[in-house]
């Protein structure tokens, strides 16, 4: 935010999100539900649903979000805008309330590719106050070449399996065909370890969340319960009153994964599988320049439809968590409509290669792959 102010940006307000970014629909917010501008009976996605809805509704051309397992890209897909999760360390996390520090990344959301590039450029400078900040400069703002001859586009088969809505598969394949006509080479490949990505993500994210949330005990940070006679009861009552149901659930599960009886069977194995997933992606990028996948397996679901069980939300995260586990950049862009609801396609590239994502997204925008925002219902 400091960097944006210095660059002359006008900040118009804060947007809604799931509590501590722990959610996939903004239904876990302490400030009420965010509605999807395309259909107000449906969720905007999450956790950065407020940012996505604000851009989609034309309230702002740009917005910031945080992405731990898809929290920028999933709501961007649901709301028909662009969302970028940068390479881990590209954007300083100074000031970001941590959920899972090894996965968290601040990123950009916009309605147009050029706006996304501009926002990313100004927030992606090195920050000595963040020990994970990378010294590499961001891509320069400029026009990308329209032609993409010889670019190798990987299509991992695991992203196109049975739980993917057929119409979404069709829209993403249409994008692939458009790119192939421009001279790109389509490469079918496999990422064997991807089947374990969601389980690995939940174990690691929730374990880190239990540690990150430990600071909110009423002693120094955040809310403090009143009326208690001793410190222990004050801390217990503070956490009981201050955290919502979903945050409590993730803290409890994360603490369980880190206990002596479960650490080896869950947390340590999840770390090993994370390394295998990263190795699979590194191998894939020896065969292609970037990957093209769906962003989600479904379109925006109805309000309350999946709210009773957070694990039902897994289909909305299956396509996004790997980019966080591996630290690579992922960009979601709209690629069509299904029954009036936006569909998102996702591009992923090796770490530090945001430029190639911008190039392909810019081309897709120029040839009309992305639906016009004027099609939004009720606005």
N, C-alpha and C positions, 0 to 999 in steps of 0.2 A: 504494500500500500504506500509506503514511503517513496519507493521508486516511481510508482505511478503518479503520485502528487508532484514529484520533482519533474516528471516529464510533461506535466500540464493536464493530467486527466482530471475530470470532474466526477467526484464520487457522490452518488445520489442516495445511497442507503445500503443497509444490510439486508440479506435475503434469508429465507427460511431454509432449514435443513433438519435432518433427523438428529436427535440428541447425541452430542459428541460424535456425529457422523456415523453412528451405528444404526444403519437401516438402509432399505432399498426402495422406499416409496414416499418418504417424508411424512408418513403416518405416525412416526415415533417422535415427532417434534413437540417441544413444550409450548409452542406458539400456534398450534393448530395445523390443519392440513393445507398443503399446497395443491391447487387444482391444475389439471393439464389444460392449457389454452386450446388444444385441438378438440377436446371433449371433456367438459367439466364434471362428468361422471366418472372420470378416470384419474389415476395418480399421475403426477409429473415425474415420478422416479425419485431416486435418492442415492446417496444422501443429499447431494447438492441440487435438490429439486427446485428450490426457490430461484436459484440462479438460472437454471434452464428455462423455467416458466417465464421469468422476467424477460429474457432475451427473445423467446418464442413469441411472447405477446407484444413485443415492440416497446417495452418499457425502457430498455437500454440496449445499445448495440453490442455491449461487451459485459462479461461478468467473470468473477473468479470462483473457483470451487476447489475442493480437495478430493483426492482420489486415492483410496486405500485398496479397493478391490474392484473399482469400476464406477465410483461415485460421481465422476464427471461424465464419463462416456455413456453410461446407462441412461441417466436422465436426458442427456443430449439426444440420444436415439429416440426416447419416448416423446420428446418435445420437438423433434425435427430441426435441430441446430447442430453446429459443430462443437466438439469438445476434445481437448487435447490433454492427455496425461503425459507430461514430458519425461525424459530420461531421469531416473532417480538422481537427485543432486543438482539438476539443472536450475531449479528454482529454490531459493532459500526457504527453509521451513521455520525460520525465526518468527515467532509470534503465532504460529499455528498450534492450536491445542492438540496435543498428540493423542492419537487413537492407537496406532501400531507403527512406531517410528521407522521400522525397517521397510515399511510398505507405503507409508503416507507420502503424498506428493501434491503440492499446489499446482493448479493448471488453469488453462484459459478456456472460455466458452464464448461463442460468437455466432452471428447469423450469416456471416460471409467469411470466406477464406482469408482475404486480405486483412480484415479486422482481427482475425485470430492470430495471424502472423505478427501484426503490429503489437498486440497485447503480449504475446509470448516474448517478443524481442525485448520489451522494456522490463519484464520481470525476471529475465533469465541471466542476470549478471552475477558474478561471483560475490559471495558474502563471507567475509572472514569470521563473522559471528556464528556461522553455521558450520560445524565440523564436517558435515557431509556435502557441502557445497562444492561444485566442480568449477575449475578455473577456465574451462573452455568457453569461448565466446559463442553467443547464439547465432543462428543463421541471419544474414543481412536481410533487411526489408528490400524487396525488389520483385520484379516480374519474373516468373519462372517460364522456361521454354514450353511452348504448347505441345510439342512433339515428345513422345516417350519411346523412341525406337530402341528395341533390344532390352528394355527393362524386364527383369525376371520377376513375375508375380507368383508367389507361392500360395497354394490353396490346400491347407492342411485338412485331411479328410475327417479328423476328429471333430472339427467345428461344424460339419454338415451332416451330423448323424440324426437318428430318428426323432429325438425330442425337439428338433428345430422345426418351426412352423413352415410348411411347404412353400407358402407364398414368400416368406422371408428368404428362403433358399433360392427361390426363383429371382428375386430382386438382386441379391448379391451376385448370382451367376450372370445376370444381365450386365452388371458393372464389369465383371471379368471379361465378358464378350466385347464390350465397348473398348476396354483397354487393349484387348487382343487385336482388334481392328486397327488400333493406332500403332501397332508394331511391337507391343509387349508380348513376352513369352510366358504362357501359363505353365506352371510347374506343380503337378500334384505330388504331395508329400505327406509324411506321417510324423506325428509327435507322440510317441508311445506313452510317455509319462503323463500326458495331459489328463488322462482319466482320473488321476489322483489330485489334480490341481485344486479343486474346490475344497476337498477335505483338508488338504495341506494348508490352504489359505485360512480356513476357519480355525484350525488348531493354532497356527502361528499368530494370527491376528488377535484372537481372543486371549491367548497367553500374554501377548504384549499389552493388550488392553487392561488386563488385571493389574499389571505393573503401572501402566500410565495413570490409571484411575486411583491408585493408592494415595496420591498426593491430596485428593479431595476428602479430607477428614475433618474439616472445620477448624484446624489449628492455624493454618496459614492461607490456604487457597480456597476460594469459592464460598459457598453457602455455609452457615453455621447454625445449628439448631440451638434454641434457647431454652432455659428452664431446667437444664440438667445440672446435678450437683457435683459431678466428678467428670474428669477428662474422658475416661473410657466410655461412659454412657453418652456423653456429648458426641463423641466420634461415631458411635454406633447409630445414634438417632439422626445425626447429620447425613450419613450415607443412606439410611433408611428413607428419610424424607427427600433427600436431594436427587437421588438417581431414579430414573424411570425404569419400567419393568424390563425393557430390552437391554438396557445398559447393565442392570443387575444380573440378568441371565448370562450375558457375555463375560462379566467379571467372574461369576461363579464357575462357568465352564473353563475359563482361562486359568483360574486358580487350580482347578482340578487337574488340568493337563500338566501343571508344573509341580504337583505334589510328588512325593517320593515314589508312590506306587504306580504312577502313570507317566512320569517324566520320560523314562526310557521307551515305553511302548507308544507314546503319542508325540511328545514334543521333539525328542531326538530323531525319531523316524521321519517326522515332518520336515525337519531341517535337511535330512539326507535326500528326501524326495524333492525338496526345493532345488537342491544342487543338480539332481537328475533332470528336472524340468529345464533348468538353465542350460544344461549341456545339450538337450534336445533342440532347443531354440538356436544355440550356437551352431549346431550341425545343420539345421535347416537353412540358416543364412549363408552357408557355403554353397547352397544350391539355388538360392534366390536372393533378390535384393530387398524385398519386403513381402509381408504376408497380407492377404485379403481374407477377411472372415466376416460373419455377422457380428454385430455388437451385442445383440441379445437374441434369445431363441423365441421370444414372444414380443408382441406390441404391448403398449401400455394397458395394464389390467384395470378393472373397475375398483373403485374405492371400497375398501373392506374385504375384497375378494380373497386376499392372501394374508390378511392382517393377523389371523389367529395363530399362525405358526411361521416364524421367521425362516425356517428351513425350506418352506415351500418356495421361497424367493430365489432358491438356488438357480433356476433356469435363467434369471436375469443377470446372474454373475458368472455363469459357466464360461462365457466367451471373453471375459475381461480380466479375471484374477491373474492369469499367467503373466501379463505385462507387469503387474506389481511384484509378483514373485521373482521375476527375472530382472527387473529394473529397466526394461526397454520402453521406448515411447509408444503410445497407442493413440490413434486419432479416430474418432467416430464422426461420420458425416451422413446426412440424410440421402437415401438412394431410392425413394419412392414412397408410395402410400398403399396401405391395405385397409379397405373399408373406411377410408378417411383418416387413418392413423399413420403417423410416420414410421418408417423403417430405417434403421441405422446400419451402415456398413463400417467395418473397422479395418484400419491399416496399422500394421506394426512393422518396425524397422529395428536394426541393431542400435545399441546404445549410442546416443549422440547424433543420430541420423534423422533428426526432425525435418531437415530440409527436403528429403525425398518424400516424406509424408505430405508436406505442404505442396510439393510439385504435383503429385498425383491428385490430391484433393482439389487443387486449383484447376487442373485439367477437367476433372469430373464436373466441377461447377460450370466451367466454360461451355461444355457440350450439353448442359441441361439435365444431367443425372439427378441433381437435387431439386425437389419440388419447391415451388414458390411459396413464400410465407403468406402471401395473400390468400392462400387456400384455407387458412385457419378458420374454423367455425366460430361464429359468434363474436368476432372482433371486427 
